């Protein structure tokens, strides 16, 4: 694995560890079919909506890790130019 990819993984894990309310995606959210009653469909739609919110949180964490990585690269390049 490349150094950058390893660093991104480490940043992402650090951000996840800081999250007090980190949730995982629930299973069976893709099983919506016409065989389910109205009540069950409502429950599945709640699961899907909850999973959508969780995915947005994951995306936010990944964007934060990528941004932090880019800032670290920028700082390293600046320091390298100054020290030359």
N, C-alpha and C positions, 0 to 999 in steps of 0.2 A: 504494500500500500504506500502511496506517495506521502511525503512529509505533510503536504498541504491537506490531503484527505484525512490523515491521522489527526492533524491539528483541528480540523473541522469537527471530527467525531468527538474529540476531547472537549472542545468548546460546547458542542451540543449536549454532551453528557453533564457538563458543569451547569449549563442553563436548566436542564431538566431537574437536576438535584436541588436547585434553588426553588423550584415550583412546589409550593405546599399542597396544592390541590390538583396534582397531575393525574389525569384520568386516562384509562385505556379504552380503546374502541370496543363496543359490545359486539358479541357474535350474533349471527342469524339476522342481521338487519337487511340482507339482500333476499330474503325469502318471501317477499310480498307477492302473493298470487291471488287469483280470484277465489280460491278455495277457502280463504279465511273469512270469518264473520266480520261485521263492521267493527265490533269491539276490539277484535284482534288487530285489525288494520290500523285502528287508532293507536294501539300500543306500539305497533311497528313504526308508524310515522313518528312517534315520539322518540323511538330508538334512533331512527335515521336522522332526525333533527339534532339529537344529542351528539351523534357521531360526526355530523357536519361541523358542529361547534368545536368538537375535539380536534378534528382535522385542521380547522383554521388556527387553533392554538399551536398544533405541531408546526404548521407552515410559518407561523410567527416566530417560533423558536429557531427554526432553520434559517430564516432570513436574518435573525439576530446573530446567529453563529457566523453566517457568511459575512455579514457587515463587520463584526469584530475581527474576523480573520483578515479582511481587506484592510482595516485600520492598522492591524499589526504589521501587515506587509508594507503599508505606506510608511509607518514609523521606522521600520527596519531599513527601507530604502533611503529615507531622509538621513538617518543616522550614518548609513554607509557613505553617502555623499559628503556629509559634514566631516567625517573622519578621514577622507581622502586627501 
